[in-house]
């Protein structure tokens, strides 16, 4: 849940520069603070409650621990098991928090609902760190938003776990960029060069699978299965109009199904072909994104549950976005000892 802070709101004394990635892909940057007199409290293993020193927090990740799509129902006849569904489906979500502290400590549990304030220039926004979320009938990710990743950029010692990724791909140049998104929360793992050719350092996905993409010049190679099931492609195409956004040109590149979690993931290239309010030579934004849909195999219905961005840019009116190709070689990078590997 997000809201604009009301005029005259008193912000906490401790303000730290940082960045927040929301579950709809939006990025907020500015000075982050808590409500005066409040602290961060984490419920660990259902037995321990720990108060966290806000100034020692390096990073917070929130990801769905349990999530299901539910719908109202009633028994058709007394004593029978057959049910009749009614109304629109809605999401129920429990969130797991992973907190990195200065000094190398890492904690995982459920945060007590906490309010953060983010000051961007003269504006202040209120962001709620929830423990649980319950949607209204028919609501999608645009209504049920949570902060997936909070990072602080001040002088706290770096503590995030990192992985080393080696790419074995033909034509991989020294200027290639790597981006990844975790499954579930779809928060961005920004890659940086590790020194050795074809090797990159990324924040650890903390045991989750990740989507991987590589950009070289005006070409993007995205890790994806060789083929998408036609029935899932059709389901996503039918529901794309519900994914309201600024873009008017949407190219659906692929769909895959995470059966254990009943999630559909769709890879899209988005482009704004129509007029924008931007000034200057570059006025047309584009994105390579993944949308996560909660899927009910019994009813074949879906709800948009999250959005993450792999690459983005702004182009002159006459230019087109980078060409995107799908590569099974980059699908689900595998761990070999201390190294992660993608490619042949």
ROSE-367321 format. One record per residue (C-alpha): x, y, z; residue in three letters. Coordinates in steps of 0.05 Angstrom, whole numbers, plus 5000, padded with zeros to 4 digits. Layout:
ROSE-367321
XYZALA...
end
This chain:
ROSE-367321
500050005000UNK502750694981UNK500451394996UNK502952104992UNK505052385059UNK500352925084UNK503053635089UNK506153755157UNK507953025169UNK513852985217UNK519252515191UNK523952115235UNK530552445253UNK534851895222UNK534551955146UNK538751515102UNK539751545026UNK537050934991UNK533050604937UNK526450224938UNK524049744884UNK516549614887UNK513248974864UNK510249334804UNK517249514779UNK517050244802UNK523550524831UNK523651044887UNK530051394909UNK531351904963UNK532251975038UNK528951395076UNK526651445148UNK521951125199UNK515951415235UNK518551795296UNK519051335356UNK518150695315UNK523250155300UNK523849545255UNK521748905289UNK522748215260UNK519147585283UNK524047015274UNK522046275272UNK515446445307UNK519046485374UNK523847085375UNK522247815366UNK528248245349UNK528549005345UNK533349235290UNK537749845292UNK535450235231UNK542350545220UNK545549845216UNK540849585162UNK544249485095UNK538649165054UNK531648885062UNK528448395014UNK521048215016UNK518547614977UNK512047204978UNK512646635028UNK505546395016UNK500946644963UNK494346384937UNK488646614894UNK481946494927UNK474646584908UNK468046574945UNK464345904940UNK458545504968UNK456544774967UNK451444624912UNK447744124956UNK447943955029UNK452343345042UNK455643404973UNK462743614958UNK461243984893UNK462244734899UNK459645344861UNK464345934855UNK462046654856UNK465047354849UNK472047524825UNK478447184852UNK483147564898UNK490047464927UNK492247294998UNK499747375010UNK504547265068UNK511347605060UNK518047355083UNK523247885100UNK530847785093UNK534848335128UNK542348455118UNK545848825174UNK552649165177UNK557748675202UNK555448095158UNK549247875198UNK543247625159UNK536347515190UNK529947225160UNK522847265187UNK516447665185UNK516748415195UNK511648755239UNK507949235194UNK512349855190UNK511850535154UNK517650825116UNK518051535089UNK521851685025UNK523652415011UNK524952574938UNK526653304934UNK520753684964UNK516153084960UNK515152535012UNK511951864999UNK509651365050UNK511350635038UNK508550075082UNK512649455097UNK507148945106UNK507348255138UNK500948035102UNK496648275045UNK489448125025UNK486748384960UNK479748584941UNK475948184889UNK479048264820UNK485048674844UNK491648564810UNK498848774824UNK497349504809UNK493149514873UNK496849014916UNK503849304917UNK509449164966UNK516749414970UNK520748814944UNK527749094954UNK530349654998UNK537749834994UNK541550375031UNK547250734996UNK550651095054UNK557050875090UNK554450225120UNK559349665106UNK557049225049UNK554348555072UNK550248285015UNK551947584993UNK554547564922UNK555347024869UNK560246984811UNK556946834744UNK560746584683UNK557546644615UNK559946204558UNK556746524498UNK559346674428UNK559947414412UNK560047634485UNK563748294484UNK567248704538UNK561549204537UNK556148684551UNK551348814609UNK547948284652UNK541348354690UNK537447844730UNK530747794766UNK529047324822UNK523146854816UNK517447064862UNK518847784882UNK522147954815UNK527048434846UNK533048634805UNK539948324814UNK544548834781UNK550748514750UNK557648834749UNK563948584715UNK568348124757UNK574948234720UNK575547574683UNK572547564612UNK565347344613UNK564747354689UNK560147794730UNK558447904803UNK551147934824UNK547447954891UNK545647254913UNK538447034895UNK538346704964UNK536446014940UNK531346234888UNK531746124813UNK533146744771UNK531547004703UNK537747234665UNK538847704605UNK545047974570UNK545348614529UNK550748724477UNK550049364436UNK542949364408UNK541748624419UNK538848274480UNK539247534495UNK534147304548UNK534346634582UNK527846264568UNK525345554553UNK525645344481UNK518045344473UNK511945634509UNK505645234518UNK500245514471UNK494845494525UNK498945924572UNK500646414516UNK493246494501UNK491546604575UNK496747154581UNK494747484515UNK487447504538UNK489347834604UNK494648324580UNK489548894573UNK488748854649UNK496149014658UNK495149764656UNK501350164641UNK504050744600UNK506150314540UNK501950224478UNK506249714440UNK506949054476UNK510648464446UNK509547804483UNK515947394475UNK514746784519UNK510946474577UNK513145944627UNK509545604684UNK512245494754UNK507644924773UNK509644844847UNK507845564862UNK502345624809UNK505646234777UNK505646414704UNK511546854681UNK511047244616UNK516847604581UNK514948244544UNK518248804507UNK514349454520UNK514950084478UNK511450754478UNK510050914406UNK505051484419UNK506252194444UNK509552304511UNK510752904556UNK518352824552UNK522453374519UNK528753344479UNK531252854427UNK529552234467UNK522152174483UNK520051444474UNK521350964533UNK521950214526UNK522549634576UNK524248894576UNK519948634633UNK517347994665UNK510147974691UNK508247464744UNK501147204743UNK497846794797UNK494546204763UNK488845754785UNK489345104746UNK482244904765UNK478745524737UNK484245734687UNK483946444716UNK489846904730UNK491247534769UNK497247984757UNK501647904818UNK508248264803UNK512748604752UNK520248654745UNK524749014694UNK530948714663UNK532949294617UNK530149974602UNK531650584560UNK529051214524UNK529651284449UNK528851814395UNK522251774359UNK525251454297UNK528950884333UNK526250214355UNK527849814418UNK533449294419UNK532148634385UNK530748094436UNK532347354425UNK530646784471UNK536146304493UNK535145644529UNK542645674544UNK541346234593UNK535345894625UNK536345724699UNK543845844710UNK546945254747UNK551545264807UNK558244904801UNK562044964867UNK562945704882UNK561445894810UNK554845984773UNK554945794699UNK550445964640UNK551745734569UNK554145094536UNK
end
